[in-house]
Amino acid sequence: MSRKYKFLNKEGIYFVSFATVYWIDVFIREIYFREVIESLKYCQKEKGMEIFAYCIMTNHIHLIFRAKEHNPGDVLKSFKQFTSNKLQSVISENVKESRRNWLLWIMEKAASKNSNAKKRQFWQQHNHPIELWSPAVMNQKLEYTHNNPVKAGFVREPQDWKYSSAIDYCGGKGLLDISFFFE
């Protein structure tokens, strides 16, 4: 793995993206979005995750954050492990999930190809952290994060996507408390 894809500055603000295995569209039901939001809230409160921006898409997440305890890799790993286990459990117990057997099977298939995974794998392993070292880079990644649902054709305006911090940057209140780059 290239050095540019590691958390080198433990105090830095980072942009990360991570996707479900095989880019499967898991986040199409409210219950799954809610689990991710609750996990992010927990990481804010208990793990020292300071969130500047986020966007949860159907099969991936963009996140701009800093770890207050200077352990961004640990915080992100904890978030991904917990949400992986929690979402697998919620999917397997969701009797209304018409894709339940297929989703669990595809996660088992992914795990069978990964020596680090046990029974199932939910997230792809890489995160590609990019340190946001200047105002220009911060603004570019913020715009990219918030415009993702627009580019995908889900909404016309970034602030209309419920599972994003774009509304916060337009003066409204989103689902998570966020910090702003320049307060």
CORPE-V804332 format. One record per backbone hydrogen bond with DSSP energy under -1.0 kcal/mol. NH is the residue of the N-H (numbers start at 1). CO is the residue of the C=O. Records with the same first field share a line. If there is no record, write none. Layout:
NH->CO / CO
This chain:
5->2
6->3
8->6
12->9
14->65
15->130
16->63
17->127
18->61
20->59
21->122
23->20
24->21
26->24
27->58
28->26
32->29
33->29
34->30
35->31
36->32
37->33
38->34
39->35
40->36
41->37
42->38
43->39
44->40
45->41
46->42
47->43
49->43
50->66
52->64
53->64
55->62
56->163
57->60
61->18
62->55
63->16
64->53
65->14
66->50
68->48
70->67
75->71
76->72
77->73
78->74
79->75
80->76
81->77
82->78
83->79
84->80
85->81
86->82
87->83
88->84
89->85
90->86
91->87
92->88
93->89
95->93
97->94
100->97
103->99
104->100
105->101
106->102
107->103
108->104
109->105
110->106
111->107
112->108
113->110
114->111
117->114
121->107
124->19
130->15
132->13
133->131
138->134
139->135
140->136
141->137
142->138
143->139
144->140
145->141
146->142
147->143
151->147
152->148
153->150
154->149
155->149
160->157
161->158
165->54
169->165
170->167
171->168
172->167
179->51
